[in-house]
């Protein structure tokens, strides 16, 4: 597992460009708080600057009192889990571990698997997001959370090789 | 440079739609194992298929049990299975030519003499309301070190060319 890039945004989003094609899998590790919006807002993004209706997602989650699931097809964003928001406890951030397998394979759509959670001392979310980017293009750039990362957030991109 | 995940073996599925893939001669020098796979089966019965794991060629599955939580896009639920280490949702042929699911299987303390615990994450996403994100924890009540692993489709369906299974060892301090 090899570190490719780290971002420490103080505002706005994060974009990783020129992602090397020399790995088999990618992993994002996101430590996130938003400067706007409520608790538990989703972290949206895109691959290769594609803003078309080429994404879909499903969610499996729990909020400490009940479980839930939701989905949407033909979306204009990929999703990478939940972020803490302005109504969460101060200094609380979410965690997201995002796997993007076979990201450079030009015969496959790209399936994204995220384990994510945020606890806020009295409320919280834990769950899994899965997303699909309906493109066979190799992923060369990733945009995350346009417009609203708060100071203290970090996003790390890793490459994973195979034997 | 890599200090955490060490690649051990990779199986890339070619032609012929094999029903099962094998990892053998797994070294006992790590603490845990991780399998990452991007795969699709030839089944068409629903929008996903189910995969299973076999330890040390013990296909009887008698010693295995699993607890699952999954969501179908409108509600979440949980169940338990005995005599299996399976139920890992995976993409199948109904998702279209280019759609492959993404899954991970973490196997803790695989070389120790305790029972073997696993946790899996499954992402068989398609552009539809029906997919099945799922989390499964499993227990294999066997004390032997794991030296071989097999993964196959519960339906007995084959694996599509381009499916890739990557086995990693998690390093411990001192290696």
Interface residues (C-beta under 8 A of the other chain):
Chain A: X1 X2 X24 X25 X56 X57 X58 X59 X60 X61 X62 X67 X68 X69 X70 X71 X73 X74 X99 X100 X101 X102 X105 X107 X108 X109 X111 X112 X113 X115 X128 X129 X130 X131 X132 X134 X136 X160 X161 X162 X163
Chain B: X1 X2 X3 X4 X5 X7 X8 X9 X10 X36 X37 X38 X69 X70 X71 X72 X73 X74 X75 X76 X77 X78 X91 X96 X98 X99 X100 X101 X102 X103 X104 X121 X122 X123 X124 X125 X126 X127 X128 X129 X131 X132 X133 X134 X135 X162 X164 X166 X167 X168
